[in-house]
Amino acid sequence: MKKYQLILGAFITLLFSYSNQIVAQSSDFKNLDHYLQSEIKAGRLKGVHAAVYQNGKLAYDHFYGFRDVEAKDPMQGNEEYFIQSMTKPIVTVGLMKLVEAGKIKLDDPIEKYLPEFANVTVVNDPKIGSKTGSHPANASITIRQILSHTSGLSHGISPIPYDREIFNTAFNLSIKTLAERISKIATLPLMFQPGTKFTYSLSVDVTARIIEVVSGKPLDVYLKENIWDPLGMKHTGYNLNEGQTKREMMVYDFKADSTLTRALGQPKPNNNTLFPGVNGLFSTTHDYMLFAEMLLNKGSLNGVRILKPATVDLMTTTVTDELSTKTKVNSNFIHAANGLVVDGMGTLNLEPGYDFGLGLCVLKDPSIPKRDNAAKGEFFWSGANATHFFVNPSQKLVAVFMTQIGFMPNRNPYGFYFGDEFRKNIYMDIKN
C-alpha cells in the first residue's frame, strides 16, 4: 500500500529512446505508439507495456522505458506486474465455474457457505462510523450481490469516515490468511442495506473465501488448476519464483509536485500466505492478455473452455441498471478511476454511463461520460497501480496496459487518465 516519488532527468533521453518492438505492425497503431513514448518522455511513466489483440491476432505488442530505473534495467516485455484490482475479474471467473458446476447458486445467501455472515447488521451512520451503532439488515447478502458490489460492504478506501475503520480492520498487518481477514470483515456492520447501492467493496475477498470453502482448496491452488494452467498463464500467481522475482516491475509514486520517485514499499513477491480476491496477484502483459482473450471468445481459448458462453454473457449483463442510488449526471462527484467516482456521500460509486455486471464494469452509454472514443458494450477493469484492460466484443478487440504507478502517499494525478488515453489512441488508430 506504499509508493513514492521523483523523475530522474538524466535518464529521460535513455528512457525515451529505449524500446523493443516485437510486432511489425506498429505502423497500424501510430497514435498508440506515440502516446506510450510520450508518456515516458514526459516523465509520467517509467516503463510501460501495451498489447492489442484484434480479429484473432496480436496486432500490437510494444514496451518502452525501464523495469527498474535505479538499476538501469530496461524493459524486456516479460515483466511481472502487481496487478492490484485486476485480480478481481480472475477470482470472479473462478467462482462462476463453481456456479456452472451447480455447487453454488447466485441467489444463495452467503452465510450458507460463511456462517459468520449470519445476522449481519448495518451501521447507523457511515458518515460518522460504528460509534453511532447499528441495526439489523433487511435481508441476507447473496452471491450475486457480492459479485456486483451491491452487498452493502465497502472497500475501506473511500473518504467516508466509516471506511477508515473498515480499512484498519481488514488490512491489519497481523492478518496472515484469507480466512482470518473474512472473520474480521464479518464482525463489522455493513455500510448499506444489501442490494440497495453499488459501493466498490471488499466483497471479492468474500468471493475468494467462498471458493476456498466450496472447493476445499486454497485460492491459489484452485485458480492455478482451473484458470491459469488451462489458459497457459505460467507467470501469474500470488507468489513469484526466483526467476520471476528478478523480472518484478518496480513501483513508482508521485511526489506532491507530480514527479515520480521509487516507492519505498514494493509489493512482496514471495512468502505470501494471504491470497485475497480484491488484489494480490502478479501477472505479465501476455498472461493477462490470455485471460482477456478468453472473455472475448465467450469463455474459451485455444480449444480450452473455461466458462460457457452464457456465463460470460451473464457476467457482462448489468446488475446495477435499476439502482436508484446510482450517481446522477448532474450531481457532484470526483473521478476516482475508470468507471468509478467518489459520489456526494463520499463513497465509491459508478460513474454515470457505466453499469456493473458480475465482476466486470460495462460501458453502457459513452456519450454520458463524454468518452467519445470508447464503445458501448465494452467491459473492463483496472488496477490501483495504473494497470488496465478492456474488451470490445463488437470490434473483436482486447487491449492490456501495464505499468506500475502507485497511489501513496500522494494520489496519482493521472489515475483514470492512463486508461482513457490508452483507449482513445487505440480507437483513433482503428478508425484510421
Residue pairs with C-beta under 8 A, 6 or more apart in sequence:
1 171
1 265
1 408
2 253
2 263
2 264
2 265
2 406
2 408
2 409
3 251
3 252
3 253
3 263
3 264
3 265
3 385
3 405
3 406
3 407
3 408
3 409
4 252
4 253
4 255
4 261
4 262
4 263
4 264
4 406
4 408
4 409
5 252
5 253
5 254
5 255
5 256
5 259
5 260
5 261
5 410
6 252
6 255
6 259
6 260
6 261
6 262
7 43
7 259
7 260
7 261
8 69
11 66
11 69
11 72
12 41
12 43
15 40
15 41
15 46
15 47
15 64
15 65
15 66
15 69
16 37
16 40
16 41
16 64
18 64
18 65
18 66
18 74
18 75
19 37
19 62
19 63
19 64
20 62
20 63
20 75
20 76
20 77
21 62
22 61
22 62
22 77
23 58
23 59
23 60
23 61
23 62
25 59
25 60
26 33
26 60
26 62
28 59
28 60
28 429
29 52
29 59
29 60
29 425
29 426
29 429
30 429
30 432
31 425
31 426
31 428
31 429
31 432
32 50
32 52
32 60
32 422
32 425
32 426
32 428
32 429
33 60
33 62
34 425
35 421
35 422
35 425
36 45
36 48
36 50
36 62
36 64
37 64
39 45
39 48
39 418
40 46
40 47
40 48
40 64
40 65
43 259
43 260
44 260
44 405
44 414
45 65
45 403
45 405
46 65
46 66
46 69
46 250
46 252
46 260
46 403
46 404
47 63
47 64
47 65
47 66
47 67
47 69
47 75
47 79
47 249
47 403
47 404
48 63
48 64
48 65
48 75
48 401
48 402
48 403
49 62
49 63
49 75
49 77
49 79
49 285
49 401
49 402
49 403
50 60
50 61
50 62
50 63
50 285
50 399
50 400
50 401
50 402
50 422
51 58
51 60
51 61
51 62
51 285
51 286
51 289
51 399
51 400
52 58
52 59
52 60
52 61
52 397
52 398
52 399
52 426
53 59
53 289
53 292
53 293
53 296
53 397
53 398
53 399
54 395
54 396
54 397
54 398
54 430
55 396
56 396
58 289
61 77
61 285
61 286
63 75
63 76
63 77
63 79
63 285
64 75
65 74
65 75
66 72
66 73
66 74
66 75
67 73
67 74
67 75
67 76
67 79
67 247
67 248
67 249
67 250
68 250
69 250
69 252
69 262
70 250
70 262
76 247
77 285
77 286
78 235
78 247
78 284
78 286
79 247
79 248
79 249
79 284
79 285
79 402
80 235
80 240
80 244
80 245
80 247
80 248
80 249
80 269
80 282
80 283
80 284
81 249
81 282
81 283
81 284
81 285
81 385
81 387
81 402
81 403
81 404
82 248
82 249
82 251
82 267
82 279
82 281
82 282
82 383
82 385
82 404
83 279
83 281
83 282
83 283
83 288
83 383
83 385
83 387
83 402
84 279
84 383
84 384
84 385
84 387
85 278
85 279
85 381
85 382
85 383
85 384
86 281
86 283
86 288
86 381
86 382
86 383
86 387
86 388
86 389
87 204
87 276
87 277
87 278
87 279
87 280
87 281
87 383
88 204
88 277
88 278
88 279
88 359
88 381
89 291
89 295
89 359
89 360
89 381
90 223
90 227
90 236
90 281
90 291
91 204
91 207
91 208
91 211
91 219
91 223
91 277
91 359
92 147
92 204
92 207
92 315
92 358
92 359
92 360
93 227
93 291
93 295
93 306
93 307
93 315
93 359
94 208
94 211
94 219
94 222
94 223
94 226
94 227
95 104
95 143
95 147
95 207
95 210
95 211
96 307
96 311
96 314
96 315
96 358
96 359
97 226
97 227
97 306
97 307
98 104
98 211
98 214
98 215
99 105
99 106
99 143
99 311
100 307
100 308
100 311
103 214
104 113
104 143
104 210
104 214
105 143
106 142
106 143
106 144
106 147
106 358
107 142
107 143
107 144
108 142
108 143
109 117
109 140
109 141
109 142
110 117
110 140
110 141
110 142
110 143
110 146
110 151
110 206
110 210
111 117
111 118
111 140
111 141
113 210
113 213
113 214
114 182
114 186
114 206
114 209
114 210
114 213
116 182
116 183
116 186
116 187
117 140
117 141
117 186
117 206
118 140
119 136
120 136
120 137
120 140
120 141
120 152
120 186
120 189
120 190
120 194
121 134
121 135
121 136
121 137
121 189
121 190
122 134
122 135
122 136
122 137
122 152
122 189
122 190
122 191
122 192
122 193
123 129
123 130
123 132
123 133
123 134
123 162
123 189
123 190
123 191
124 132
124 133
124 134
124 135
125 132
126 154
126 160
126 161
126 162
126 163
126 191
126 192
126 345
126 347
127 160
127 161
127 162
127 345
127 346
128 161
128 162
129 161
129 162
129 164
129 165
130 162
130 165
130 188
130 189
134 189
137 152
137 190
137 193
137 194
138 193
138 194
139 193
139 194
139 195
140 194
141 151
141 152
141 153
141 190
141 194
141 206
142 151
142 194
142 195
143 210
144 150
144 319
144 358
145 151
145 152
145 194
145 195
145 203
146 153
146 203
146 204
146 206
146 207
146 210
147 203
147 207
147 319
147 358
147 359
148 198
148 319
148 320
148 356
148 357
148 358
149 198
149 199
149 200
149 201
149 203
149 356
150 194
150 195
150 196
150 197
150 198
150 199
150 319
150 320
150 323
150 356
151 190
151 194
151 195
151 201
151 203
151 206
152 190
152 191
152 192
152 193
152 194
152 195
152 196
152 197
152 199
153 185
153 190
153 191
153 199
153 201
153 202
153 203
153 206
154 160
154 162
154 163
154 166
154 191
154 199
154 200
154 201
154 202
154 347
154 348
155 163
155 166
155 199
155 200
155 201
155 202
155 278
155 348
156 163
156 164
156 166
156 167
156 168
156 169
156 170
156 171
156 202
157 163
157 167
157 200
157 348
158 200
158 342
158 346
158 347
158 348
159 342
159 346
160 191
160 345
160 346
160 347
162 191
163 191
163 347
165 188
166 185
166 188
166 191
166 202
169 184
169 185
169 187
169 188
170 181
170 184
170 185
170 202
170 205
172 184
175 181
175 184
175 274
176 273
176 274
177 273
177 274
178 205
178 208
178 209
178 212
178 219
178 274
178 275
178 276
178 277
179 209
179 212
180 274
181 205
181 274
181 276
182 205
182 206
182 209
185 202
185 205
185 206
191 199
191 347
192 199
196 323
196 325
197 323
197 325
197 347
197 349
198 320
198 323
198 325
198 326
198 349
198 350
198 356
199 347
199 348
199 349
200 340
200 347
200 348
200 349
202 278
204 276
204 277
204 278
204 359
205 276
205 277
205 278
206 277
207 277
208 219
208 275
208 276
208 277
209 277
211 219
211 222
212 218
212 219
212 222
215 222
217 225
218 275
219 238
219 275
219 277
220 237
220 238
220 239
220 275
224 237
226 306
227 233
227 291
227 306
228 234
228 236
228 237
228 287
230 304
230 306
231 290
231 291
231 294
231 301
231 304
231 306
232 290
232 302
233 283
233 287
233 288
233 290
233 291
234 287
235 244
235 282
235 283
235 284
235 286
235 287
236 281
236 282
236 283
236 284
236 287
236 288
237 281
237 282
238 272
238 275
238 280
238 281
238 282
239 269
239 270
239 271
239 272
240 248
240 269
240 270
240 282
241 270
244 269
244 282
245 269
245 270
248 266
248 267
248 269
248 282
249 402
249 403
249 404
250 262
250 263
250 266
250 404
251 262
251 263
251 266
251 267
251 385
251 404
251 405
251 406
252 260
252 261
252 262
252 263
252 404
252 405
252 406
253 260
253 261
253 262
253 263
253 405
253 406
253 407
253 408
253 409
253 410
254 260
254 261
254 405
254 406
254 410
254 411
254 412
254 413
255 261
255 410
256 410
258 413
260 405
263 406
263 408
265 408
267 282
269 282
272 280
274 280
279 383
279 384
284 402
285 400
285 402
288 389
288 400
288 402
289 398
289 400
290 301
292 389
292 391
292 398
292 400
293 301
293 398
294 300
294 301
294 306
294 307
295 312
295 315
295 379
295 391
295 398
296 391
296 393
296 396
296 397
296 398
298 307
298 309
298 312
298 313
299 305
299 306
299 307
299 308
299 309
299 311
299 312
300 306
300 307
314 357
314 358
315 357
315 358
315 359
315 360
315 379
316 357
316 360
316 362
316 377
316 379
317 357
317 358
318 355
318 356
318 357
318 362
318 364
319 355
319 356
319 357
319 358
320 326
320 350
320 355
320 356
321 355
321 364
325 349
326 349
326 350
326 352
327 333
327 341
327 343
327 349
327 350
327 351
327 352
328 352
329 352
329 368
331 343
331 344
332 344
333 341
333 342
333 343
333 344
333 349
333 351
334 341
334 342
335 341
335 351
335 415
335 416
336 342
336 348
336 415
336 416
337 382
337 384
337 415
337 416
337 419
338 361
338 380
338 381
338 382
338 388
338 416
338 419
338 420
339 350
339 351
339 354
339 361
339 363
339 380
340 348
340 349
340 350
340 351
340 361
341 348
341 349
341 350
341 351
342 348
342 349
343 349
350 356
350 361
351 369
352 368
352 369
353 363
353 364
353 365
353 366
353 367
353 368
353 369
353 371
354 361
354 362
354 363
354 364
354 369
355 361
355 362
355 364
356 362
357 379
359 381
360 379
360 380
360 381
361 379
361 380
361 381
362 377
362 378
362 379
363 371
363 374
363 375
363 376
363 377
363 378
363 379
363 380
364 376
365 376
366 372
366 374
366 375
366 376
371 420
371 423
371 424
373 423
373 424
373 427
373 428
374 423
374 424
374 427
375 392
375 394
375 395
375 427
376 394
377 392
377 393
377 394
378 390
378 391
378 392
379 390
379 391
380 388
380 389
380 390
380 391
380 419
381 388
381 389
382 388
382 389
382 419
384 406
384 407
385 403
385 404
385 405
385 406
385 407
386 401
386 403
386 404
386 405
386 412
386 414
386 415
386 418
386 419
387 401
387 402
387 403
387 404
388 400
388 401
388 418
388 419
388 422
389 398
389 399
389 400
389 401
390 398
390 399
390 419
390 423
391 397
391 398
392 398
395 430
397 426
397 430
399 422
399 423
399 426
401 418
401 419
401 422
403 418
405 412
405 414
405 418
406 412
407 415
